[in-house]
């Protein structure tokens, strides 16, 4: 069965809706009766969840956020296997359609429709996206993040440098001459830097706090 390009719009919508699942917000409201966006750093992500709700809650949120990124980019493969049809989108100018789905999931996390478009910074979800696209590059990102984090004790610094490492590694390992793919890959660190703009200001001023975990 020949699939036309409109399938990508269906997958993009699903990727966004999956990405918009705000695990930190929902977990905080259900189990702690608090909105994570109103305490700590005010960010609806795993890092702030660790800080204000503790290790167990932080790990749960981290795994869910990573998982939804991976699920989003694997949607076409999953649907193809379920329905036994060729449901992989064909896009002439794009080698890796998963890059689009990854951006959809990340935007869902950052601007969740279920939570009045106020979400997190998207790092864990983007890592899940990278894991689904290329586990080897995901390993490079983890190594880069850990190196920077060990040196600085700043999650934000590790996230910023790891986002750059992803782009460089992807362009080198995959088709370096595919313009649209590489353009989409460049959007990933731009998105991370945009959502971390307040962190960047604090890093420059030397006011960014070290990572801590609540004793809950």
C-alpha positions in Angstrom: 0.0 0.0 0.0 1.4 3.3 -1.1 1.1 5.9 1.7 0.8 9.5 0.9 2.5 12.3 2.9 -0.7 13.2 4.8 0.1 10.4 7.3 2.8 12.5 8.7 0.3 15.0 9.9 -1.6 12.3 11.8 1.6 11.1 13.4 2.7 14.7 14.2 -0.6 15.3 16.0 -0.3 12.1 18.0 3.4 12.9 18.8 2.3 16.3 20.2 -0.5 14.8 22.3 1.8 12.2 23.7 4.5 14.8 24.4 1.8 17.0 26.1 1.3 14.4 28.9 2.6 16.4 31.8 3.8 13.7 34.2 5.4 16.1 36.7 2.3 18.2 37.0 -0.1 15.3 37.2 2.0 13.4 39.7 2.4 16.5 41.9 -1.3 17.3 41.9 -2.4 13.7 42.6 0.2 12.6 45.2 1.4 15.8 46.7 -1.6 18.1 46.2 0.8 20.7 44.7 1.5 22.1 41.2 5.2 21.6 40.5 5.1 24.8 38.5 4.4 26.9 41.7 7.4 25.6 43.7 11.1 25.2 43.4 12.3 26.5 40.0 8.8 26.5 38.7 9.7 24.1 35.9 7.4 21.2 35.0 10.2 18.7 34.5 12.1 15.9 36.1 14.8 18.1 37.6 12.4 20.2 39.6 10.4 17.1 40.5 13.6 15.7 42.1 14.2 18.9 43.9 10.7 19.3 45.4 9.1 15.9 45.5 12.1 13.6 46.0 14.0 10.8 44.3 11.1 8.3 43.7 8.9 11.0 42.1 11.8 12.4 40.1 12.7 8.9 38.6 9.1 8.2 37.7 8.7 11.6 35.9 12.1 11.2 34.2 11.2 7.7 32.8 7.8 8.8 31.6 9.2 11.9 29.9 11.9 9.9 28.2 9.4 7.2 27.3 7.0 9.5 25.6 9.7 10.9 23.4 10.7 7.4 22.3 7.1 6.4 21.8 6.4 9.5 19.6 9.2 8.7 17.1 8.3 5.0 16.9 4.6 5.6 16.2 4.8 4.8 12.4 6.7 1.6 13.2 4.1 0.6 15.8 1.1 1.3 13.6 2.7 -0.5 10.7 3.1 -3.6 12.8 -0.3 -3.4 14.3 -2.2 -3.0 11.1 0.2 -5.0 8.9 0.2 -2.2 6.4 2.9 0.1 5.0 2.2 3.1 7.2 5.7 4.6 7.2 5.4 8.1 5.8 7.2 8.9 2.5 8.6 12.4 2.4 10.8 13.1 -0.6 12.8 15.9 0.8 13.3 14.3 4.3 15.4 11.2 5.0 14.4 10.9 8.7 10.8 11.7 9.4 11.4 10.8 13.0 13.1 14.2 13.5 9.8 15.9 12.8 7.9 13.6 15.2 10.5 14.3 17.9 10.0 18.1 17.5 6.3 17.5 17.8 6.7 15.6 21.1 9.1 18.2 22.5 6.7 21.0 21.6 3.9 19.0 23.3 6.0 18.8 26.5 6.9 22.5 26.4 3.4 23.7 25.5 1.0 21.0 26.7 -2.6 21.6 25.6 -3.8 19.8 28.7 -2.2 22.3 31.0 -2.9 25.7 29.3 0.3 25.4 27.2 2.6 25.8 30.2 5.0 22.8 30.5 8.6 21.9 31.0 11.8 22.5 29.1 11.8 19.3 27.1 15.2 17.9 27.7 14.1 14.4 29.0 11.6 14.1 26.2 14.2 15.1 23.6 16.5 12.5 25.0 13.8 9.9 24.6 13.5 11.1 21.0 17.2 10.7 20.4 17.1 7.3 22.0 14.3 6.2 19.6 16.2 7.6 16.6 19.7 6.4 17.3 20.7 4.8 20.7 24.4 5.2 19.9 24.0 9.0 19.6 21.9 8.9 22.8 24.9 7.3 24.5 27.1 10.1 23.3 24.6 12.7 24.7 24.6 10.9 28.1 28.4 10.8 28.3 28.6 14.5 27.4 25.9 15.4 29.9 27.6 13.4 32.7 31.0 14.9 32.0 29.7 18.5 32.1 27.5 17.7 35.1 30.3 16.2 37.1 32.5 19.2 36.4 29.8 21.9 37.0 27.1 20.2 39.1 24.6 22.0 36.9 21.9 20.1 35.1 21.3 23.0 32.8 24.9 23.2 31.7 24.9 19.5 31.0 21.7 19.7 29.0 22.9 22.6 26.9 26.2 21.0 25.9 24.6 17.6 25.3 22.1 19.2 22.9 25.0 20.5 20.9 26.7 17.1 21.0 23.6 15.5 19.6 23.5 17.9 16.6 27.2 17.4 15.8 27.1 13.6 16.2 23.9 13.3 14.1 25.3 15.3 11.2 28.6 13.4 11.3 27.1 9.9 11.6 24.1 10.4 9.4 23.9 12.0 6.0 25.9 15.2 6.3 24.6 16.5 2.9 20.9 16.1 3.6 19.9 19.8 4.1 16.4 19.4 5.6 17.5 16.7 8.0 20.4 18.8 9.2 18.2 21.9 9.4 15.8 20.0 11.7 18.7 18.7 13.8 19.8 22.3 14.3 16.4 23.2 15.8 16.9 20.7 18.7 19.7 22.7 20.5 18.0 26.0 19.6 14.9 24.7 21.3 16.9 23.6 24.4 18.7 27.0 24.6 15.4 28.8 24.2 13.7 27.0 27.1 16.9 27.4 29.2 17.3 31.1 28.6 16.7 32.0 32.2 19.2 29.3 33.2 21.8 30.7 30.8 21.4 34.1 32.4 22.0 32.6 35.9 25.0 30.6 34.6 26.6 33.8 33.2 26.1 35.5 36.5 27.2 32.5 38.5 23.8 32.2 40.2 22.7 28.9 38.8 22.1 26.5 41.7 23.7 23.0 42.0 21.5 20.0 41.5 19.8 18.8 44.8 17.3 16.1 45.7 14.5 16.6 48.2 14.6 14.3 51.2 10.9 13.2 50.6 
